[in-house]
Amino acid sequence: MSLSYLLAAVFLPLFPLSAVFTAVYQRLGHPALRAALLLAWPQIGLALVPAAGGPAPDWLAALALATSALYAFRAIALRELGQWTAFLAVSLWPLLWLIGPGAAEAGSGHLHALGMSVPLALLALLTGGLEQRFGAAYTGLYAGLAQTVPRLAGVLVVAMLASAALPLFPAFFTMLALVVSSTQAAPAASLVLLAIWLLWSWAAARMVQGLVIGPADPDTPEYRFADLGRGPAWAYAAALAALAVGGLILSGGLP
């Protein structure tokens, strides 16, 4: 494997080089820095793929699928939202190897990466809001965010669903195109992609259940904290709505 492919495997993370991103992400404490990292990291990897020259090794797609499945499965058991976001990113980005170097050169790969990364960046910012209010963003630490901070809980749930590639967000159409193309070329790969997709949904459902759903006791400390302001809530809602529109536009250019 050339040096360019090795570097690309760091930024379009393949196991065990995927540990580089998770380590860097955990060391960055500021939500804005984490959001910027989530947006920039896969773009660097896609820029390195054409520089590698020639087709990628045949086994690279298999390693990308294995890396994605590993982190998707691991995300199910995570309780801290920041770590969950990082692991989901490392599960999403390896699949960009499957779109091929031609798409990276044409620029469509960068759009796919952006569609995957924007919901994760929003999650990083929302995680910072939870940590600022409650000191941490762990499931089970506080109950019933939907009742105590409904605006924050609402945008948080939609951002998590968008990150897990649910309709109508860009990652959904990226996954749909990958499954369709793999069904024709490699049916086994399409089954793995569907399993990964299911694991993302399962992980997101568990995180939503642990953070948002459930009864809230009015005597608990979280009632002392203010909800997300109307202005920021509308800004998050507009970003998510724009992302959904972008997903519909992206779907028009998919096979």
Phi, psi and omega in degrees: 000134181289165179298323179297318178293324179295317177293320179298328179291344173281318187269336165251079206300126173243138180296135007266001181293346177300337180295339180296312182296313183298325178291316180296317182298317180293331181283337177276115184268336185278131182301323181294322178293321177296319179297317179296321179297317180296326179285323188273328190303306182289334179296323177296316180299317180294327177293332181278336183298311178297330180292341181291329178074133179079168181288154177289155176303149184298328184280353185293321179297321178295319178293323177297316178296318180295318179297314180299315180295320181300311183286330175296317179295320181293327182295336181298324186269355184284146181244345181259127189294324179295315178294322178300318179298316180296317181291324178294322177300316181287344173274327181284309191296325178302333181291345176294340174297332186282347180280346174091153180294333179298318179293325178295319180293323181285345179099345180293330177300323179294325177292319176300316180296320179295318178298327176286325192272329184300313177299325178294321178296319176298320177298321179298318178293318179293324176299320176299322177295320176296316181294325179293323182280315191246354179091343180195167180233060180258144172291142180084352181285325177219150187250148168063050177300332179299334179266326186273319179225073190297323181292315177297317180296321182297310180290330178296315180296314181295321178296321178293319179294321177295321179295328181272014173066042173270156178298147006251034189271159188306319182299330177299314182287329174297313179296321180299317179294320180295320180294316181296314181293324180288330179300325180278319186271319184211088183305325179297321179296323179296324177293321177295318178299318178296322178294318177299315179301318178296319179296321176300314181297320179296314180298319179294319180298319179293322180291319177297317179298319183285335184258322195250317189277148176123162179287148178246134178272120181298346178272355182281157187297334186297341178291348179277350186259143183283148176285169174299134181298159182298319180299304176301324179297316177295324179295315176297317180297319179295320179296318179291323177295317177298324178295319178295318177297318177299324177296319178294322178293317179299324182297334180291338181259008181266150178293000000 
